[in-house]
């Protein structure tokens, strides 16, 4: 959630730097993700001044250029500026970019320099709208009103707004802080214990008055369970137009697009005070009768995004006698909103049941600012105040008259929750004794009312906007965050318990491999274990029937548990590649989840669910960047295989005792599997299929390896650490150039070599492959290096020749290999 610092200061009189406010917010539980400077116009129009064209003559050597003499406040020193705009003429008030001014075009910037155009010196630039970021027109230079003062800063003429935006990462339980006033309220509680001069300033509605009763509205609430409170009022004769600049700047600062003054005001109030609102065009409501109810199943309803949706019978609808106008608390209907033709409006401020809104939003895949707040719980006792405040703002900005009494249907008022707390438990959980006076002061600052007290503790009334506070521990958490976590010092005693780590220690091994990969240039990822249903819909290897589905998903993108780490990595690769960072090496250690319905039993229904730990590697792009030393080199599947083998060796596996096999499925092609001799699958690796890369809009090949970490741990338990003395005698190398069938794999050569000599043969390496002219059709050439060593004595030429002769014979007999 974005918080504008200028906007925030409407509600609390702080004057600290925004960075200090960010630190305070984090310390009281409202974690700040970022603090960024904001300008309503890029560059803030710095260096631009208002000038007057005193004279304008044709350029002597260019038909389309003019030479202007411009006064920017000193008539004795006119600026000579060459301009190509067709509307440049004497007498204009213009925007002048002086020498040294930096102008922005999107993210690109350029600086105005002294220059010569066709031999005539130019000392600045006369600007068009698109050149300074105030519009899209490039038809000519800007013509300012003739009464604009010469020398005036252009940023003052256009009311450029400079602000600081604080990005607050609101946790789901703290919906009370999902507004500028909510954040200010928490800050006021913090400062109440530190600076009594800083106070919360709540907007007043004391001047609210009903002007007439010309447009009464009838409201019927048929479903009071889903709509416990529904309030509304009518405002007549409004003028729908563009919002004032201060309002537009506030909305733009937090990432909202201004629409018109009425809609902008409802958005402003939502982000100011946390209460969603909806303004209906009153003249489109037949009989001025609003009905809050449910419609029959599969009723068609077209929403503001022009999509037709089929309603569920539990979807709460705001209706007219003729049909639905709005999905209550979630999304407006196509014809329910305010347009430039609107003259009279019905303003809604309601409290909807959070569970009902949450289910409706998920069913339709809608996540709006309104549903975000309603489904977490708004303040049921705030609707009328919000209605009055908004109506007053509309009158002030859009004109009109309040033309009905406030309608407020609230048959079963929601009472504040009551909580008992004891001083003993407060001090026990906090770990420090806090005085009773300080506890009461903090509770008062948090607007928590003390109903009664005794020597043991307090009976409290919790404000209805604090939907997260239900138990004494919730109150104590609030006390501690305002008191200050840093104010709780370590005690004099330290208590600890003996811990036992399993052998092998999975976390320790994960850290070892993570360090190895990081040292090899990999970056670690942590992707969400919730992912898209659509990823698994048409897969064979990971069937959708084996997916663990979320009963109440937050969105369609987070509806199932992942069965493979692959898709999260592809999302990250696509994200980076779209930002010109395509040479990537990623790894992730995470869980995958599976559902096997056949394993479910009455005694153990959870047996159908399986969770496995996996390690995933992704490499893509260039292995080496181009430089004067070397050429650009693309990464390959063989590079990934080398990383995989290095990991297995680091974990203690003997590569000679592992079994490799070809592999492909609907996700990977040209792949390999690595098994133990007992048949345990350790690793699957390969090239990600073109179909998957196309789905993620990835252009480069991506190579992926998946380690079954649970199987690896089981195998490591059987490993025994052995050691041998470093050999004193030299190793001997011999090379063979083999002509073989194209179907023969190096693994077959390696296998035969070790079968031929399993004592003195230490390594077999492939160092060259050739296919092409001068070879028989269907043949290829492998150059293979053999390393021989006797750890007890020096090998003789006779021994070496005997071994190599036997090697050549076996390769020839079993693979029809010919020595070149």
DRENLO-657580 format. One record per residue (C-alpha): residue number from 1; residue in three letters; x, y, z. Coordinates in steps of 0.25 Angstrom, whole numbers. Each point is the difference from the previous one (the first is absolute). Last residue first. Layout:
N
n  res  X  Y  Z
NUM  ALA  X  Y  Z
...
// end
This chain:
820
n  res  X  Y  Z
820  UNK  165  -175  -146
819  UNK  -3  -11  9
818  UNK  -13  -7  -4
817  UNK  -12  -2  10
816  UNK  -9  -11  -3
815  UNK  -6  2  14
814  UNK  2  -13  7
813  UNK  11  -6  -8
812  UNK  7  12  -4
811  UNK  -1  6  14
810  UNK  5  -13  6
809  UNK  12  -1  -10
808  UNK  4  15  3
807  UNK  0  -2  15
806  UNK  8  -13  -1
805  UNK  10  7  -8
804  UNK  0  12  10
803  UNK  2  -9  12
802  UNK  11  -8  -7
801  UNK  7  12  -5
800  UNK  0  6  14
799  UNK  5  -12  7
798  UNK  12  -1  -10
797  UNK  3  15  1
796  UNK  2  -2  15
795  UNK  -9  6  11
794  UNK  8  6  12
793  UNK  -4  -7  13
792  UNK  -10  -1  11
791  UNK  -11  10  -4
790  UNK  0  -5  -14
789  UNK  -6  10  -9
788  UNK  -7  1  -14
787  UNK  -7  12  -6
786  UNK  -8  -2  -13
785  UNK  -3  11  -10
784  UNK  -10  -2  -10
783  UNK  -1  7  -14
782  UNK  -14  -4  -6
781  UNK  -3  0  -15
780  UNK  -13  -2  -6
779  UNK  -7  -9  -10
778  UNK  -14  -1  -6
777  UNK  6  3  -14
776  UNK  15  -3  -1
775  UNK  9  11  5
774  UNK  8  10  -10
773  UNK  -11  10  2
772  UNK  -7  2  13
771  UNK  0  -4  15
770  UNK  11  2  10
769  UNK  0  -1  15
768  UNK  12  4  8
767  UNK  4  -1  15
766  UNK  -7  -12  6
765  UNK  6  -4  13
764  UNK  2  -13  7
763  UNK  6  0  14
762  UNK  7  -9  9
761  UNK  3  -13  -7
760  UNK  10  -9  8
759  UNK  -10  -8  7
758  UNK  -13  -1  -8
757  UNK  6  -3  -13
756  UNK  -9  -6  -11
755  UNK  -13  2  7
754  UNK  5  15  3
753  UNK  2  2  -15
752  UNK  -13  -7  -4
751  UNK  -8  10  9
750  UNK  7  12  -5
749  UNK  -2  -4  -15
748  UNK  -15  -2  3
747  UNK  -1  13  8
746  UNK  6  7  -13
745  UNK  -12  -4  -8
744  UNK  -1  -8  -12
743  UNK  -11  3  -9
742  UNK  9  8  -10
741  UNK  8  -13  -3
740  UNK  14  0  4
739  UNK  14  5  -5
738  UNK  9  1  12
737  UNK  12  8  3
736  UNK  7  -5  12
735  UNK  9  8  10
734  UNK  9  -5  11
733  UNK  3  6  13
732  UNK  10  -5  11
731  UNK  -1  3  14
730  UNK  12  2  9
729  UNK  4  -8  12
728  UNK  -1  5  15
727  UNK  -15  -1  1
726  UNK  -7  8  11
725  UNK  -3  -9  11
724  UNK  -14  -5  0
723  UNK  -13  4  8
722  UNK  -14  -5  2
721  UNK  -13  6  5
720  UNK  -11  -9  0
719  UNK  -13  3  -8
718  UNK  -13  -7  4
717  UNK  -6  12  6
716  UNK  4  8  -13
715  UNK  -10  -9  -8
714  UNK  -12  4  8
713  UNK  4  15  0
712  UNK  1  -1  -15
711  UNK  -14  -6  -1
710  UNK  -6  11  8
709  UNK  7  10  -9
708  UNK  -5  -4  -13
707  UNK  8  9  -8
706  UNK  -6  7  -12
705  UNK  9  5  -11
704  UNK  -4  11  -11
703  UNK  6  5  -12
702  UNK  -7  12  -7
701  UNK  2  4  -15
700  UNK  -1  15  -3
699  UNK  -13  6  -5
698  UNK  -9  0  13
697  UNK  -14  4  -3
696  UNK  -5  -8  12
695  UNK  -10  -9  -8
694  UNK  11  0  -11
693  UNK  10  -6  9
692  UNK  -10  -11  5
691  UNK  -2  -4  -15
690  UNK  14  1  -3
689  UNK  3  -11  10
688  UNK  10  3  12
687  UNK  13  -7  -3
686  UNK  4  -11  9
685  UNK  2  -5  14
684  UNK  -6  -10  10
683  UNK  8  -3  12
682  UNK  0  -11  12
681  UNK  -9  -11  -4
680  UNK  2  -12  8
679  UNK  2  -13  -8
678  UNK  9  -8  9
677  UNK  12  4  -9
676  UNK  -3  14  3
675  UNK  -7  8  -11
674  UNK  3  12  -8
673  UNK  -10  4  -11
672  UNK  4  8  -13
671  UNK  -7  9  -9
670  UNK  -1  4  -15
669  UNK  -14  5  3
668  UNK  -7  5  12
667  UNK  -14  5  4
666  UNK  -8  -10  -8
665  UNK  9  -12  3
664  UNK  14  -4  -3
663  UNK  11  -8  5
662  UNK  12  -8  -3
661  UNK  7  -8  11
660  UNK  12  1  9
659  UNK  3  -10  11
658  UNK  9  4  12
657  UNK  11  -8  5
656  UNK  11  7  -8
655  UNK  -5  13  5
654  UNK  4  -3  14
653  UNK  -10  8  9
652  UNK  6  7  12
651  UNK  -9  13  0
650  UNK  11  8  -6
649  UNK  0  -11  -11
648  UNK  -15  2  -3
647  UNK  1  15  0
646  UNK  12  0  -10
645  UNK  -8  -10  -9
644  UNK  -12  9  -1
643  UNK  9  12  -3
642  UNK  7  -8  -11
641  UNK  -14  -4  -5
640  UNK  -4  14  -1
639  UNK  12  4  -8
638  UNK  -3  -12  -9
637  UNK  -14  5  -3
636  UNK  6  12  -6
635  UNK  3  15  3
634  UNK  3  9  -12
633  UNK  14  5  -2
632  UNK  3  14  -4
631  UNK  15  1  -6
630  UNK  12  1  9
629  UNK  11  10  3
628  UNK  -5  13  -6
627  UNK  -13  -3  7
626  UNK  -14  -7  -2
625  UNK  -7  -5  12
624  UNK  2  -14  5
623  UNK  -10  -11  3
622  UNK  -11  8  -8
621  UNK  -15  -2  2
620  UNK  -6  -10  9
619  UNK  3  -8  13
618  UNK  -10  -6  9
617  UNK  2  -9  12
616  UNK  -11  -6  10
615  UNK  2  -6  13
614  UNK  -12  -8  5
613  UNK  -7  -4  13
612  UNK  -12  -8  -1
611  UNK  -14  1  6
610  UNK  -11  -11  -1
609  UNK  -15  1  2
608  UNK  -8  -13  -1
607  UNK  4  -5  13
606  UNK  -7  12  6
605  UNK  -13  -8  0
604  UNK  6  -9  11
603  UNK  -10  -10  6
602  UNK  -10  2  -11
601  UNK  10  -3  -10
600  UNK  6  9  -11
599  UNK  11  -6  -9
598  UNK  -8  -1  -12
597  UNK  -2  15  0
596  UNK  14  3  -2
595  UNK  3  15  2
594  UNK  13  6  -2
593  UNK  8  11  6
592  UNK  14  6  -4
591  UNK  9  6  11
590  UNK  12  10  -3
589  UNK  15  2  -2
588  UNK  2  9  -12
587  UNK  11  3  -10
586  UNK  2  10  -11
585  UNK  10  3  -10
584  UNK  -3  11  -10
583  UNK  5  7  -12
582  UNK  -13  7  -5
581  UNK  0  13  7
580  UNK  -7  10  -9
579  UNK  -12  3  9
578  UNK  -9  -10  -8
577  UNK  11  -10  2
576  UNK  -1  2  15
575  UNK  -15  -2  1
574  UNK  1  -12  -9
573  UNK  11  -7  8
572  UNK  -8  2  13
571  UNK  -13  -6  -6
570  UNK  8  -11  -6
569  UNK  6  -3  14
568  UNK  -14  0  6
567  UNK  -5  -10  -11
566  UNK  12  -10  2
565  UNK  -2  -2  16
564  UNK  -9  -12  -3
563  UNK  -13  -4  6
562  UNK  -4  14  5
561  UNK  -12  2  9
560  UNK  -13  4  -7
559  UNK  -8  13  -1
558  UNK  10  11  1
557  UNK  -1  7  -14
556  UNK  -15  -2  0
555  UNK  0  9  13
554  UNK  0  -1  15
553  UNK  -5  -14  -1
552  UNK  -10  -6  9
551  UNK  0  -15  -1
550  UNK  14  0  -5
549  UNK  3  -12  -9
548  UNK  11  -10  2
547  UNK  3  -5  -14
546  UNK  0  -15  -3
545  UNK  -13  1  -9
544  UNK  7  12  -7
543  UNK  11  -10  -6
542  UNK  14  2  2
541  UNK  7  -8  -11
540  UNK  -12  0  -9
539  UNK  -2  15  0
538  UNK  -13  7  -6
537  UNK  -5  7  12
536  UNK  12  1  8
535  UNK  5  14  -3
534  UNK  -15  5  0
533  UNK  -2  -3  15
532  UNK  10  12  3
531  UNK  9  -1  12
530  UNK  1  0  15
529  UNK  14  -4  4
528  UNK  5  14  -2
527  UNK  14  1  -5
526  UNK  12  2  8
525  UNK  12  2  -9
524  UNK  15  -2  2
523  UNK  10  6  -10
522  UNK  10  -9  -7
521  UNK  15  5  -3
520  UNK  8  -12  4
519  UNK  2  5  14
518  UNK  -15  1  2
517  UNK  -1  -14  -5
516  UNK  10  -5  11
515  UNK  -6  8  11
514  UNK  -14  -5  -3
513  UNK  6  -15  -1
512  UNK  6  2  14
511  UNK  -13  7  5
510  UNK  -9  -11  -4
509  UNK  9  -10  6
508  UNK  -1  7  13
507  UNK  -15  1  -1
506  UNK  -1  -15  -3
505  UNK  9  -5  12
504  UNK  4  -14  -4
503  UNK  -1  -3  11
502  UNK  -11  6  8
501  UNK  2  12  8
500  UNK  -2  -1  15
499  UNK  -2  12  9
498  UNK  3  2  15
497  UNK  -9  10  6
496  UNK  3  15  4
495  UNK  -3  10  10
494  UNK  7  13  2
493  UNK  -1  8  13
492  UNK  3  14  2
491  UNK  -11  5  -9
490  UNK  2  6  -14
489  UNK  -5  14  -2
488  UNK  -14  4  -4
487  UNK  1  14  -5
486  UNK  3  -5  -14
485  UNK  -13  -6  -2
484  UNK  -7  14  3
483  UNK  -11  4  9
482  UNK  -9  1  -13
481  UNK  4  -14  -5
480  UNK  -1  -6  14
479  UNK  -14  6  4
478  UNK  -6  -5  -14
477  UNK  6  -14  3
476  UNK  -6  0  14
475  UNK  -14  4  -6
474  UNK  1  -12  -10
473  UNK  5  -9  12
472  UNK  -13  4  7
471  UNK  -8  -5  -11
470  UNK  -9  5  -11
469  UNK  8  11  -7
468  UNK  1  -2  -15
467  UNK  -13  7  -3
466  UNK  5  13  6
465  UNK  -10  9  -7
464  UNK  -10  -4  10
463  UNK  8  7  11
462  UNK  3  -10  11
461  UNK  -7  2  14
460  UNK  10  -4  11
459  UNK  -2  -7  14
458  UNK  13  3  8
457  UNK  10  -7  9
456  UNK  3  -7  13
455  UNK  -1  12  10
454  UNK  -14  4  -6
453  UNK  -5  6  -13
452  UNK  -12  4  -8
451  UNK  -5  4  -14
450  UNK  14  5  -5
449  UNK  -2  4  -14
448  UNK  10  -3  -11
447  UNK  2  12  -8
446  UNK  15  -4  -3
445  UNK  5  12  8
444  UNK  -9  -4  11
443  UNK  6  -14  1
442  UNK  14  6  0
441  UNK  -3  10  11
440  UNK  -7  -12  8
439  UNK  12  -8  -1
438  UNK  9  11  3
437  UNK  -8  3  13
436  UNK  0  -15  4
435  UNK  16  0  -1
434  UNK  6  -10  -9
433  UNK  8  -12  5
432  UNK  8  -6  -10
431  UNK  0  -14  -7
430  UNK  -12  5  -10
429  UNK  -7  -13  2
428  UNK  1  -1  15
427  UNK  -1  15  3
426  UNK  -14  0  -8
425  UNK  -4  -13  6
424  UNK  2  5  15
423  UNK  -7  13  -4
422  UNK  -12  -7  -4
421  UNK  -9  2  -12
420  UNK  -15  -2  -2
419  UNK  -5  3  -14
418  UNK  -13  6  -5
417  UNK  -4  0  -15
416  UNK  -7  13  -4
415  UNK  -15  -2  -4
414  UNK  -5  -2  -14
413  UNK  -14  7  -2
412  UNK  -11  -10  -4
411  UNK  -10  7  -9
410  UNK  10  10  -6
409  UNK  -7  7  -12
408  UNK  5  14  -1
407  UNK  -6  10  -10
406  UNK  6  14  1
405  UNK  -11  10  -2
404  UNK  -1  4  -15
403  UNK  4  11  -9
402  UNK  14  4  3
401  UNK  3  11  -10
400  UNK  9  1  -12
399  UNK  14  5  -2
398  UNK  11  -10  -5
397  UNK  12  4  9
396  UNK  -7  6  13
395  UNK  -13  -8  -1
394  UNK  7  -12  -3
393  UNK  9  2  12
392  UNK  -12  2  9
391  UNK  -6  -13  -5
390  UNK  12  -7  2
389  UNK  1  4  15
388  UNK  -14  -3  3
387  UNK  0  -14  -6
386  UNK  13  -3  7
385  UNK  -6  4  13
384  UNK  -13  -8  -3
383  UNK  9  -13  -4
382  UNK  9  0  12
381  UNK  -7  -10  10
380  UNK  2  -12  -9
379  UNK  15  3  -1
378  UNK  6  -8  -11
377  UNK  3  -15  0
376  UNK  10  -8  -8
375  UNK  -10  -3  -12
374  UNK  -4  14  0
373  UNK  14  6  -1
372  UNK  5  -8  -12
371  UNK  -14  0  -6
370  UNK  0  15  -1
369  UNK  14  1  -5
368  UNK  -3  -10  -11
367  UNK  3  -15  -1
366  UNK  -9  -7  -9
365  UNK  1  -15  -4
364  UNK  -15  -2  -1
363  UNK  -1  -11  10
362  UNK  12  6  9
361  UNK  -7  14  1
360  UNK  -14  -7  3
359  UNK  7  -8  11
358  UNK  7  11  7
357  UNK  -12  9  -1
356  UNK  -9  -10  7
355  UNK  11  -3  11
354  UNK  2  15  2
353  UNK  -15  3  3
352  UNK  -2  14  -6
351  UNK  0  13  6
350  UNK  -6  12  -8
349  UNK  3  13  -6
348  UNK  -9  3  -13
347  UNK  -1  14  -6
346  UNK  -12  2  -9
345  UNK  3  10  -11
344  UNK  -6  11  -8
343  UNK  5  7  -13
342  UNK  8  -11  -7
341  UNK  3  3  -15
340  UNK  15  0  3
339  UNK  -1  -14  5
338  UNK  -3  -6  14
337  UNK  -1  -15  1
336  UNK  -12  -10  0
335  UNK  0  -3  -15
334  UNK  11  -11  -1
333  UNK  -2  -5  14
332  UNK  9  3  11
331  UNK  9  -10  7
330  UNK  3  -6  13
329  UNK  -8  5  12
328  UNK  -13  -3  -5
327  UNK  0  -5  -15
326  UNK  -6  12  -6
325  UNK  -13  5  -8
324  UNK  -8  -13  0
323  UNK  -14  -1  -5
322  UNK  -13  8  -3
321  UNK  -4  4  14
320  UNK  14  5  2
319  UNK  11  -9  5
318  UNK  12  0  9
317  UNK  4  -15  0
316  UNK  6  -9  10
315  UNK  5  -13  -7
314  UNK  -6  -12  7
313  UNK  -8  -5  -12
312  UNK  12  1  -9
311  UNK  0  9  -11
310  UNK  4  -2  -14
309  UNK  10  11  -5
308  UNK  0  8  -13
307  UNK  12  8  -1
306  UNK  0  15  -4
305  UNK  10  3  11
304  UNK  -11  8  7
303  UNK  -7  -13  2
302  UNK  -11  -7  -8
301  UNK  -9  -9  7
300  UNK  -7  -13  -4
299  UNK  -8  -7  10
298  UNK  6  -14  1
297  UNK  -6  -3  14
296  UNK  -11  10  4
295  UNK  3  13  6
294  UNK  3  4  14
293  UNK  -4  12  7
292  UNK  2  15  3
291  UNK  -11  8  -7
290  UNK  1  15  -4
289  UNK  -12  7  -4
288  UNK  1  14  -7
287  UNK  -12  -5  -9
286  UNK  9  -5  -10
285  UNK  15  2  3
284  UNK  6  7  -12
283  UNK  -3  14  5
282  UNK  8  -3  13
281  UNK  13  -2  -7
280  UNK  6  -9  11
279  UNK  12  4  8
278  UNK  7  -11  8
277  UNK  8  0  12
276  UNK  11  -8  7
275  UNK  4  5  14
274  UNK  15  0  3
273  UNK  1  15  5
272  UNK  9  7  -10
271  UNK  1  -11  -10
270  UNK  -15  -3  -1
269  UNK  -2  15  1
268  UNK  9  4  -12
267  UNK  -6  -12  -8
266  UNK  -14  6  3
265  UNK  5  14  -3
264  UNK  6  -5  -13
263  UNK  -13  -6  -5
262  UNK  -7  13  2
261  UNK  11  9  -6
260  UNK  2  -8  -12
259  UNK  10  -11  -4
258  UNK  13  2  7
257  UNK  10  -12  -2
256  UNK  5  -6  13
255  UNK  14  -3  4
254  UNK  2  5  13
253  UNK  6  14  -5
252  UNK  -11  0  -11
251  UNK  -11  0  10
250  UNK  6  12  8
249  UNK  4  8  -12
248  UNK  -14  -2  -6
247  UNK  -6  6  13
246  UNK  9  12  0
245  UNK  -2  2  -14
244  UNK  -15  2  1
243  UNK  -8  -11  -6
242  UNK  -5  0  -14
241  UNK  -15  1  -2
240  UNK  -13  -5  5
239  UNK  -9  12  4
238  UNK  -9  -4  12
237  UNK  -15  4  -1
236  UNK  -5  -10  11
235  UNK  7  -7  11
234  UNK  -7  -12  6
233  UNK  3  -8  13
232  UNK  3  -14  4
231  UNK  3  -10  11
230  UNK  -1  -15  0
229  UNK  4  -8  12
228  UNK  -1  -15  3
227  UNK  1  -4  -15
226  UNK  3  -14  -2
225  UNK  -8  -4  12
224  UNK  -10  11  -3
223  UNK  -4  -6  -13
222  UNK  -13  7  -4
221  UNK  5  14  2
220  UNK  -10  10  -6
219  UNK  4  14  -3
218  UNK  -10  11  -5
217  UNK  7  13  -5
216  UNK  -5  14  3
215  UNK  4  10  -11
214  UNK  -5  14  3
213  UNK  2  0  15
212  UNK  8  12  2
211  UNK  13  5  5
210  UNK  4  -10  10
209  UNK  11  5  8
208  UNK  14  -5  4
207  UNK  8  11  7
206  UNK  4  -9  11
205  UNK  6  -10  -9
204  UNK  15  2  5
203  UNK  12  -6  -6
202  UNK  8  -8  11
201  UNK  13  6  4
200  UNK  9  -9  8
199  UNK  10  7  10
198  UNK  15  3  0
197  UNK  2  10  12
196  UNK  0  -11  10
195  UNK  13  -6  -5
194  UNK  5  -13  5
193  UNK  -11  -9  5
192  UNK  -11  7  -8
191  UNK  10  -1  -12
190  UNK  -3  -15  -2
189  UNK  -15  2  1
188  UNK  0  11  -10
187  UNK  9  -9  -9
186  UNK  -11  -11  1
185  UNK  -11  10  -3
184  UNK  8  7  -12
183  UNK  1  -14  -6
182  UNK  -15  -2  1
181  UNK  -3  14  -5
180  UNK  9  -3  -12
179  UNK  -8  -12  -3
178  UNK  2  -15  2
177  UNK  4  1  14
176  UNK  -13  -6  5
175  UNK  2  -12  -9
174  UNK  11  -5  9
173  UNK  -3  -15  0
172  UNK  4  -2  -14
171  UNK  14  6  1
170  UNK  2  14  -6
169  UNK  13  2  -7
168  UNK  1  15  0
167  UNK  6  7  -12
166  UNK  4  14  4
165  UNK  -2  10  -11
164  UNK  7  14  2
163  UNK  -5  12  -7
162  UNK  3  11  -10
161  UNK  -12  6  -7
160  UNK  1  9  -12
159  UNK  -10  11  0
158  UNK  1  3  -15
157  UNK  3  15  2
156  UNK  9  -3  12
155  UNK  8  -11  -8
154  UNK  1  10  -11
153  UNK  8  10  8
152  UNK  -4  14  -3
151  UNK  10  8  -7
150  UNK  -11  8  -8
149  UNK  -13  0  7
148  UNK  -12  -7  -7
147  UNK  -10  10  -5
146  UNK  1  -4  -14
145  UNK  -5  -14  4
144  UNK  11  -11  -4
143  UNK  2  -5  -15
142  UNK  8  -13  0
141  UNK  8  -2  -12
140  UNK  -6  -7  -12
139  UNK  -7  -13  -5
138  UNK  8  -8  10
137  UNK  -12  -4  9
136  UNK  1  -11  10
135  UNK  -2  7  13
134  UNK  7  6  12
133  UNK  13  -8  -1
132  UNK  10  12  -4
131  UNK  2  -4  -14
130  UNK  -14  -6  -3
129  UNK  -6  14  3
128  UNK  9  8  -10
127  UNK  13  8  5
126  UNK  8  12  -4
125  UNK  14  -4  1
124  UNK  13  6  5
123  UNK  11  9  -5
122  UNK  0  -3  -15
121  UNK  12  5  -8
120  UNK  -3  1  -15
119  UNK  9  -8  -10
118  UNK  -11  -10  -4
117  UNK  -3  -2  14
116  UNK  11  3  10
115  UNK  0  -5  14
114  UNK  0  4  15
113  UNK  -5  -12  7
112  UNK  -13  -5  5
111  UNK  1  -13  7
110  UNK  -6  -13  -4
109  UNK  -8  -11  8
108  UNK  -6  -13  -3
107  UNK  -10  -7  9
106  UNK  -12  6  -7
105  UNK  5  12  -7
104  UNK  7  8  10
103  UNK  6  14  -1
102  UNK  12  5  8
101  UNK  3  15  0
100  UNK  15  3  -1
99  UNK  -3  12  -10
98  UNK  -14  5  2
97  UNK  -13  -7  -4
96  UNK  -10  11  -3
95  UNK  -15  -2  1
94  UNK  -7  11  -8
93  UNK  -8  13  1
92  UNK  -2  4  -15
91  UNK  2  15  -4
90  UNK  9  -3  -13
89  UNK  -3  -13  -7
88  UNK  3  -15  1
87  UNK  -12  -8  -5
86  UNK  7  -8  -10
85  UNK  10  -6  10
84  UNK  14  -1  -5
83  UNK  7  9  10
82  UNK  14  6  1
81  UNK  1  7  13
80  UNK  7  14  3
79  UNK  -2  3  14
78  UNK  -2  15  3
77  UNK  10  7  10
76  UNK  -5  14  2
75  UNK  -14  -4  1
74  UNK  3  -8  13
73  UNK  -12  -9  4
72  UNK  0  -12  -10
71  UNK  0  9  -12
70  UNK  1  -8  -13
69  UNK  6  4  -14
68  UNK  -5  -11  -10
67  UNK  7  -5  -12
66  UNK  -9  -8  -9
65  UNK  2  -14  -7
64  UNK  -8  -6  -11
63  UNK  6  7  -12
62  UNK  15  -1  5
61  UNK  12  8  -3
60  UNK  -4  14  4
59  UNK  -9  -4  11
58  UNK  -13  8  -1
57  UNK  -3  10  11
56  UNK  -7  0  14
55  UNK  1  12  10
54  UNK  -4  2  14
53  UNK  -4  -14  3
52  UNK  -3  0  15
51  UNK  5  -10  10
50  UNK  -5  -9  11
49  UNK  11  -8  6
48  UNK  4  -15  0
47  UNK  12  -3  8
46  UNK  -7  -11  9
45  UNK  -13  -5  -7
44  UNK  -1  -10  12
43  UNK  9  -10  -7
42  UNK  -12  -9  -4
41  UNK  -13  7  3
40  UNK  -8  -3  12
39  UNK  13  -3  7
38  UNK  2  -11  10
37  UNK  11  -4  9
36  UNK  1  -15  4
35  UNK  -1  -7  13
34  UNK  0  -15  -1
33  UNK  -5  -12  7
32  UNK  -5  6  13
31  UNK  -5  -10  11
30  UNK  -12  5  8
29  UNK  3  -7  13
28  UNK  4  11  9
27  UNK  15  0  -3
26  UNK  -3  0  -15
25  UNK  -9  12  1
24  UNK  11  7  8
23  UNK  11  -3  -10
22  UNK  -9  5  -11
21  UNK  -3  13  8
20  UNK  15  2  1
19  UNK  2  -2  -16
18  UNK  -12  10  -2
17  UNK  8  11  7
16  UNK  -7  5  13
15  UNK  -10  11  -1
14  UNK  -12  -7  7
13  UNK  -14  7  2
12  UNK  -8  -12  -2
11  UNK  -13  -1  -9
10  UNK  4  9  -12
9  UNK  14  -5  2
8  UNK  -4  -13  -7
7  UNK  -3  7  -13
6  UNK  13  6  -1
5  UNK  7  -13  4
4  UNK  -8  -8  -11
3  UNK  -2  -14  5
2  UNK  1  -11  -10
1  UNK  -6  -14  4
// end
